[in-house]
Amino acid sequence: MPVIEIKKEASHFVFRSLTVLEKDHLKHWFSSLQPSRNAVFSIIEHFWRELLLSPSEAPLRVTKGKQLTGLMACSQKRLEETARVLHHQGEQLDSITKGLDKMESDLDVADSCCSRCLSK
């Protein structure tokens, strides 16, 4: 599908992003761009405008544009997968912390019982 719009936007999570809108109104969101959103926007916009201005070479450049869009989509998927893994690891760490707190509480009770027994 041909790209009809490239914009800088922010998601409702306040992440700065780029959006690429295709002709069928399918919108792709890309964030966590390096070195910055503005630099990536300038590069994408440059190639997009070049594509619009030179229709004689469009088939070759569309292929490159699709490759770039595919790479950006793949990066977005990896970011989402990484966020899920990190969230799961955070939950595991929370569970470990709760277990350690319970063990510490149990040890305090045991220490208190031992101290009472030894003082008698």
N, CA, C and O of each residue as an XYZ file, in Angstrom:
480
protein
N       0.836     -1.189      0.000
C       0.000      0.000      0.000
C       0.884      1.256      0.000
O       1.908      1.293      0.683
N       0.497      2.259     -0.748
C       1.249      3.507     -0.744
C       1.046      4.271      0.566
O      -0.026      4.247      1.170
N       2.097      4.934      0.968
C       2.051      5.770      2.167
C       1.436      7.104      1.780
O       1.826      7.708      0.781
N       0.463      7.566      2.578
C      -0.160      8.856      2.265
C       0.215      9.935      3.274
O      -0.014     11.120      3.031
N       0.798      9.522      4.423
C       1.139     10.530      5.429
C       2.171      9.969      6.395
O       2.113      8.802      6.782
N       3.122     10.824      6.778
C       4.091     10.505      7.823
C       4.031     11.662      8.809
O       4.203     12.818      8.424
N       3.785     11.353     10.092
C       3.627     12.414     11.095
C       4.381     12.082     12.372
O       4.638     10.921     12.688
N       4.730     13.151     13.103
C       5.237     13.004     14.466
C       4.024     13.081     15.384
O       3.224     14.011     15.284
N       3.887     12.106     16.278
C       2.759     12.097     17.201
C       3.238     11.624     18.564
O       4.391     11.228     18.732
N       2.333     11.674     19.533
C       2.602     11.119     20.863
C       1.444     10.205     21.211
O       0.278     10.550     21.023
N       1.788      9.029     21.724
C       0.723      8.108     22.124
C       0.126      8.582     23.440
O       0.650      9.501     24.070
N      -0.972      7.954     23.854
C      -1.599      8.366     25.111
C      -0.724      8.025     26.309
O      -1.024      8.433     27.431
N       0.360      7.276     26.079
C       1.309      6.979     27.153
C       2.420      8.024     27.195
O       3.387      7.859     27.939
N       2.303      9.081     26.422
C       3.240     10.193     26.337
C       4.563      9.772     25.694
O       5.585     10.423     25.910
N       4.557      8.698     24.912
C       5.748      8.319     24.179
C       5.721      9.036     22.847
O       4.720      8.999     22.132
N       6.818      9.687     22.515
C       6.903     10.351     21.222
C       7.078      9.285     20.151
O       7.864      8.352     20.313
N       6.352      9.427     19.076
C       6.349      8.406     18.037
C       6.266      9.033     16.661
O       6.033     10.231     16.498
N       6.469      8.167     15.677
C       6.193      8.508     14.291
C       5.041      7.625     13.855
O       4.931      6.475     14.280
N       4.193      8.164     13.013
C       3.135      7.337     12.444
C       3.255      7.376     10.930
O       3.571      8.406     10.334
N       2.995      6.232     10.332
C       2.977      6.107      8.878
C       1.572      5.638      8.519
O       1.143      4.556      8.922
N       0.868      6.464      7.760
C      -0.506      6.148      7.367
C      -0.504      5.663      5.921
O      -0.015      6.346      5.022
N      -1.064      4.464      5.716
C      -1.150      3.906      4.370
C      -2.464      4.319      3.718
O      -3.367      4.836      4.376
N      -2.551      4.082      2.419
C      -3.718      4.499      1.637
C      -5.018      3.906      2.175
O      -6.060      4.560      2.122
N      -4.972      2.681      2.690
C      -6.187      2.048      3.222
C      -6.460      2.466      4.672
O      -7.241      1.818      5.370
N      -5.823      3.538      5.119
C      -5.977      4.126      6.454
C      -5.478      3.213      7.572
O      -5.930      3.315      8.712
N      -4.548      2.325      7.243
C      -3.880      1.510      8.246
C      -2.724      2.339      8.787
O      -1.845      2.752      8.031
N      -2.725      2.585     10.106
C      -1.708      3.438     10.713
C      -0.708      2.571     11.473
O      -1.094      1.714     12.268
N       0.583      2.804     11.222
C       1.665      2.103     11.913
C       2.337      3.095     12.863
O       2.684      4.208     12.466
N       2.518      2.680     14.129
C       3.160      3.523     15.144
C       4.568      3.011     15.385
O       4.781      1.806     15.512
N       5.534      3.926     15.449
C       6.921      3.566     15.725
C       7.448      4.509     16.804
O       7.297      5.728     16.716
N       8.076      3.909     17.835
C       8.641      4.739     18.900
C       9.985      4.163     19.316
O      10.449      3.176     18.744
N      10.611      4.783     20.315
C      11.949      4.405     20.781
C      12.937      4.430     19.619
O      13.722      3.500     19.433
N      12.886      5.493     18.853
C      13.721      5.608     17.667
C      15.077      6.211     18.025
O      15.167      7.122     18.849
N      16.127      5.691     17.396
C      17.484      6.157     17.657
C      18.043      6.775     16.389
O      17.760      6.231     15.321
N      18.795      7.839     16.400
C      19.228      8.586     17.572
C      18.124      9.449     18.177
O      18.157      9.757     19.369
N      17.143      9.841     17.355
C      16.009     10.594     17.896
C      14.845     10.497     16.916
O      15.011     10.145     15.748
N      13.663     10.823     17.431
C      12.474     10.793     16.578
C      12.623     11.773     15.425
O      12.247     11.460     14.296
N      13.166     12.957     15.693
C      13.296     13.979     14.648
C      14.245     13.533     13.543
O      13.972     13.753     12.363
N      15.364     12.905     13.922
C      16.321     12.439     12.917
C      15.699     11.358     12.040
O      15.832     11.392     10.817
N      15.025     10.407     12.661
C      14.388      9.327     11.899
C      13.283      9.898     11.007
O      13.139      9.485      9.856
N      12.506     10.844     11.535
C      11.444     11.476     10.744
C      12.033     12.150      9.505
O      11.500     12.006      8.405
N      13.127     12.884      9.684
C      13.745     13.586      8.552
C      14.200     12.616      7.470
O      14.023     12.877      6.280
N      14.787     11.495      7.885
C      15.263     10.508      6.912
C      14.097      9.880      6.167
O      14.115      9.788      4.939
N      13.085      9.448      6.907
C      11.925      8.812      6.266
C      11.212      9.796      5.345
O      10.832      9.452      4.225
N      11.036     11.021      5.829
C      10.351     12.024      5.012
C      11.138     12.327      3.735
O      10.554     12.517      2.668
N      12.467     12.370      3.853
C      13.309     12.626      2.681
C      13.069     11.577      1.598
O      12.835     11.915      0.438
N      13.127     10.298      1.986
C      12.939      9.233      0.999
C      11.504      9.181      0.486
O      11.266      8.862     -0.679
N      10.562      9.492      1.349
C       9.157      9.497      0.924
C       8.922     10.596     -0.109
O       8.290     10.362     -1.139
N       9.435     11.797      0.171
C       9.272     12.911     -0.779
C       9.990     12.610     -2.100
O       9.478     12.914     -3.177
N      11.173     12.013     -2.004
C      11.915     11.644     -3.208
C      11.109     10.648     -4.039
O      11.085     10.726     -5.268
N      10.462      9.730     -3.369
C       9.606      8.755     -4.055
C       8.440      9.461     -4.747
O       8.096      9.135     -5.883
N       7.839     10.428     -4.058
C       6.704     11.149     -4.641
C       7.114     11.986     -5.851
O       6.331     12.161     -6.785
N       8.350     12.505     -5.830
C       8.802     13.385     -6.907
C       9.362     12.635     -8.112
O       9.520     13.230     -9.178
N       9.663     11.358     -7.972
C      10.249     10.621     -9.097
C       9.460      9.344     -9.374
O       9.911      8.255     -9.020
N       8.283      9.461    -10.006
C       7.444      8.290    -10.266
C       8.065      7.291    -11.236
O       7.662      6.127    -11.242
N       9.041      7.705    -12.065
C       9.637      6.771    -13.025
C      10.404      5.648    -12.331
O      10.509      4.546    -12.872
N      10.936      5.912    -11.153
C      11.692      4.896    -10.423
C      10.901      4.361     -9.233
O      11.477      3.727     -8.350
N       9.620      4.601     -9.195
C       8.792      4.232     -8.041
C       8.852      2.758     -7.659
O       8.953      2.466     -6.467
N       8.797      1.794     -8.608
C       8.779      0.393     -8.179
C       9.995      0.006     -7.342
O       9.851     -0.697     -6.341
N      11.193      0.452     -7.732
C      12.388      0.128     -6.966
C      12.343      0.782     -5.589
O      12.663      0.140     -4.589
N      11.952      2.040     -5.529
C      11.944      2.749     -4.260
C      10.817      2.290     -3.343
O      10.975      2.308     -2.123
N       9.701      1.885     -3.898
C       8.623      1.352     -3.069
C       9.128      0.120     -2.335
O       8.820     -0.084     -1.161
N       9.912     -0.706     -3.039
C      10.473     -1.899     -2.413
C      11.349     -1.498     -1.230
O      11.249     -2.094     -0.157
N      12.200     -0.501     -1.411
C      13.053     -0.035     -0.314
C      12.209      0.561      0.810
O      12.490      0.354      1.990
N      11.173      1.304      0.428
C      10.285      1.882      1.440
C       9.576      0.808      2.235
O       9.428      0.912      3.453
N       9.134     -0.235      1.528
C       8.478     -1.342      2.223
C       9.458     -2.048      3.152
O       9.091     -2.471      4.249
N      10.707     -2.173      2.707
C      11.718     -2.791      3.569
C      11.922     -1.954      4.827
O      12.002     -2.493      5.931
N      12.007     -0.642      4.658
C      12.196      0.245      5.804
C      11.004      0.175      6.745
O      11.170      0.111      7.963
N       9.799      0.187      6.178
C       8.598      0.067      7.007
C       8.576     -1.277      7.719
O       8.196     -1.357      8.887
N       8.980     -2.332      7.022
C       9.048     -3.659      7.637
C      10.036     -3.701      8.786
O       9.753     -4.288      9.830
N      11.199     -3.079      8.601
C      12.190     -3.021      9.678
C      11.652     -2.260     10.880
O      11.863     -2.661     12.025
N      10.959     -1.164     10.614
C      10.397     -0.383     11.710
C       9.317     -1.179     12.438
O       9.241     -1.137     13.666
N       8.489     -1.899     11.699
C       7.445     -2.719     12.327
C       8.066     -3.833     13.159
O       7.585     -4.142     14.249
N       9.131     -4.432     12.646
C       9.830     -5.494     13.382
C      10.420     -4.929     14.676
O      10.342     -5.568     15.725
N      11.006     -3.741     14.605
C      11.557     -3.102     15.804
C      10.465     -2.847     16.833
O      10.672     -3.045     18.030
N       9.309     -2.410     16.363
C       8.183     -2.160     17.268
C       7.752     -3.453     17.953
O       7.492     -3.462     19.156
N       7.675     -4.549     17.189
C       7.284     -5.841     17.769
C       8.296     -6.291     18.813
O       7.917     -6.779     19.877
N       9.585     -6.127     18.511
C      10.630     -6.510     19.471
C      10.512     -5.679     20.745
O      10.674     -6.202     21.848
N      10.233     -4.396     20.596
C      10.065     -3.528     21.759
C       8.896     -3.999     22.614
O       8.997     -4.041     23.840
N       7.790     -4.351     21.971
C       6.621     -4.838     22.711
C       6.933     -6.148     23.427
O       6.543     -6.338     24.579
N       7.646     -7.063     22.736
C       8.020     -8.335     23.359
C       8.940     -8.098     24.553
O       8.788     -8.731     25.598
N       9.890     -7.191     24.392
C      10.820     -6.874     25.473
C      10.080     -6.288     26.664
O      10.377     -6.629     27.809
N       9.125     -5.414     26.405
C       8.338     -4.820     27.495
C       7.567     -5.895     28.248
O       7.490     -5.856     29.476
N       6.990     -6.865     27.516
C       6.262     -7.959     28.182
C       7.202     -8.793     29.051
O       6.859     -9.144     30.180
N       8.387     -9.110     28.525
C       9.355     -9.909     29.287
C       9.796     -9.154     30.535
O       9.861     -9.730     31.621
N      10.100     -7.869     30.384
C      10.520     -7.071     31.543
C       9.411     -6.966     32.578
O       9.680     -7.000     33.779
N       8.175     -6.839     32.130
C       7.042     -6.787     33.057
C       6.939     -8.100     33.829
O       6.731     -8.098     35.043
N       7.084     -9.217     33.124
C       7.020    -10.533     33.776
C       8.164    -10.684     34.783
O       7.963    -11.197     35.884
N       9.363    -10.236     34.402
C      10.501    -10.321     35.319
C      10.271     -9.437     36.542
O      10.659     -9.806     37.651
N       9.652     -8.289     36.356
C       9.324     -7.420     37.489
C       8.356     -8.099     38.441
O       8.499     -8.005     39.660
N       7.359     -8.790     37.872
C       6.414     -9.535     38.716
C       7.131    -10.638     39.483
O       6.827    -10.878     40.652
N       8.080    -11.313     38.836
C       8.847    -12.353     39.515
C       9.658    -11.760     40.670
O       9.715    -12.338     41.755
N      10.282    -10.608     40.429
C      11.060     -9.963     41.493
C      10.164     -9.534     42.650
O      10.553     -9.657     43.811
N       8.974     -9.035     42.345
C       8.019     -8.680     43.401
C       7.653     -9.904     44.226
O       7.569     -9.824     45.451
N       7.437    -11.026     43.571
C       7.093    -12.269     44.264
C       8.248    -12.726     45.151
O       8.029    -13.166     46.279
N       9.461    -12.622     44.650
C      10.641    -12.994     45.442
C      10.759    -12.090     46.659
O      11.045    -12.567     47.757
N      10.542    -10.795     46.481
C      10.615     -9.843     47.594
C       9.586    -10.183     48.659
O       9.895    -10.152     49.850
N       8.369    -10.507     48.246
C       7.331    -10.888     49.216
C       7.735    -12.150     49.968
O       7.538    -12.242     51.180
N       8.298    -13.121     49.254
C       8.758    -14.353     49.902
C       9.862    -14.087     50.906
O       9.864    -14.657     51.997
N      10.803    -13.220     50.543
C      11.894    -12.874     51.465
C      11.369    -12.113     52.682
O      11.840    -12.329     53.799
N      10.403    -11.232     52.475
C       9.800    -10.510     53.605
C       9.108    -11.475     54.557
O       9.199    -11.315     55.774
N       8.418    -12.474     54.017
C       7.749    -13.472     54.854
C       8.777    -14.291     55.630
O       8.590    -14.581     56.811
N       9.871    -14.664     54.950
C      10.931    -15.415     55.632
C      11.536    -14.588     56.763
O      11.796    -15.112     57.846
N      11.761    -13.295     56.515
C      12.324    -12.422     57.544
C      11.375    -12.324     58.731
O      11.810    -12.356     59.882
N      10.088    -12.206     58.455
C       9.092    -12.149     59.526
C       9.095    -13.445     60.331
O       9.046    -13.416     61.561
N       9.151    -14.584     59.636
C       9.195    -15.878     60.320
C      10.453    -16.008     61.174
O      10.401    -16.544     62.281
N      11.575    -15.522     60.665
C      12.824    -15.578     61.435
C      12.747    -14.677     62.666
O      13.282    -15.024     63.720
N      12.088    -13.528     62.543
C      11.908    -12.648     63.704
C      11.076    -13.344     64.779
O      11.390    -13.252     65.966
N      10.016    -14.039     64.363
C       9.180    -14.779     65.316
C       9.998    -15.886     65.970
O       9.924    -16.075     67.184
N      10.778    -16.618     65.175
C      11.608    -17.696     65.717
C      12.646    -17.144     66.680
O      12.894    -17.742     67.727
N      13.254    -16.017     66.346
C      14.250    -15.392     67.218
C      13.616    -14.967     68.530
O      14.200    -15.142     69.600
N      12.421    -14.410     68.441
C      11.703    -13.990     69.650
C      11.398    -15.191     70.538
O      11.564    -15.120     71.755
N      10.951    -16.297     69.936
C      10.644    -17.514     70.702
C      11.903    -18.075     71.353
O      11.879    -18.482     72.515
N      13.002    -18.095     70.600
C      14.265    -18.613     71.143
C      14.766    -17.738     72.286
O      15.275    -18.244     73.286
N      14.623    -16.434     72.136
C      15.075    -15.513     73.190
C      14.276    -15.730     74.463
O      14.843    -15.709     75.556
N      12.959    -15.940     74.342
C      12.116    -16.189     75.517
C      12.485    -17.511     76.190
O      12.530    -17.608     77.416
N      12.747    -18.517     75.370
C      13.095    -19.827     75.933
C      14.434    -19.769     76.658
O      14.587    -20.397     77.705
N      15.391    -19.043     76.134
C      16.717    -18.955     76.743
C      16.716    -18.089     77.997
O      17.542    -18.288     78.888
N      15.804    -17.140     78.075
C      15.769    -16.252     79.235
C      15.104    -16.919     80.437
O      15.218    -16.401     81.548
N      14.424    -18.036     80.262
C      13.749    -18.711     81.377
C      14.655    -19.584     82.140
O      14.232    -20.219     83.107
